[in-house]
Amino acid sequence: MSAVLVAEPPAVDTGARGGGARAVLALAGFEARRLLLSVPVVIAFAAYAAWIVWRTRSSWDGHPALQDADRATQSMPMLVGLAVLVCADLAVLRSARHGTEEHYALLVVAPWRRTVAHALSVVPAALLTAVCVAAQFTWEALKPGAVGHGSPAELLVGPLTVLLFGLFGVLLARLVRSVFAAPLLVVCLLFTSVLGTGPDGADGLSWLSPVVAGGSATTLPSDLLGRPAAWHALYLAGAALCAAFLAVLVAGGRGRAVRAGLALSLALAVTGGVLQARGAAPSPELTAARERASVNPEKEQTCVTRGRSTYCAFPEWVPRADDWAGVVDRVQSLAGGPAHDRRLLVRQRIEARYGLESDAAIPASATAHQVTVGTGWGGNRVPEFSSAVAAVLVTGSERATEGLCDGRMVTVMWLALSWQDDPMDALRRVRLDDSVSGSAVVLSPTEPMSMTEGQTDVVRRLLERPGDGVAEKVKEHWAELTSPGVTTARAAELLGVAGPRKADSCEE
């Protein structure tokens, strides 16, 4: 009878919490470095940084409203999140792909602890995303034309999206032991994002998506947005933590801390999801506030005086009064007769009754000598506002410009454009079709105006001439140039340029 002695491996104290914690942190640091240096993540962050520079240099024509700028930080982090999802999934499956899973049985780091390390490795990517978000928003906030207030909860959406996607990649690797699962999921998400319509926040279910744009062409005051941003941030944080604890549970972590963390994170996600769904519908108080801002804005606005005119705006836009006054003064300095010294009321008007998903036009005001200004500024908004000021100086009110078709349109457009640095470029930008010939629609903060082909020809000839000479003729013949019924041919004759080849016609 013989016996064979088998050397057993030394017992490993897997219950050593201190050593286990240090090992987990060491592994998390190693995996975090590999994750950040992986090719997809590097490319995603490089594209993200390039996009920030490309977009932020000219966004909102240098006049951002920060309640829009915070939401603008949310879309691109999804690209980073998809890259982190794939790389985190592949990192968890690395040992299975390389056939080294059995070697981990000799280590102090149990499978569930390794899962904790992989979950922690996602955090630096989310923090780096937070740095990018902060840089983008700070750039917008430091622009001289910035107004409004950003929301910290809206700014958290980008980093939390990356965290959620990364942790879901860890969970996916524990549930599906295939390297193809994460790439296929990314392809499906991209396919849905490209071909489908993004959530706009109009209903509660849309807030289950990580990013809910909820944007429109019109910027609203911060207190009228009605977005449950804080609850959405809580929902994303809860969902991310839930994915992490569930991955640890699937990997074998059965401790009380894991079960309690899963229950708590699930409660946070459900609470945030339910409350954000309720907050997506406007409350009676918000509906009433939007009604007041749309119908009776004077009850919510602050008025300041600049020169002869008064400027009334919602509190966040009062700093722009000097910009508006600069345009009014330039246009008014070219006008003649009583319009040269007329007191104007420039009032900011919005249509907020339908929320962010609406892009309704603002009706022209019937109040005499009142000019409407919107919440946007810079770029095309300047010649549009200038045209509105000139139209009120010529006709007396915005309502009077509706259907304006006679030669007064020549005077309106020359007043609006001649003082600008590049009048011909301003003419192009203020017209809907970006043309400088033929008939076209002229944009305005309220109802648009129209120019006939003949009026366009006369205005173009006037803009090509020295401004001082034309200004003298405008002031000299102001009464006739602004009288209803004056023809375009007569206006051209008074201003010393060739008349149109065709008679006035609004049907051209």
Summary of the structure (lengths in Angstrom):
residues: 508
radius of gyration: 31.4
end to end distance: 114.4
largest distance: 129.9
contacts: 1716
relative contact order: 0.08
helix: 61%
strand: 5%
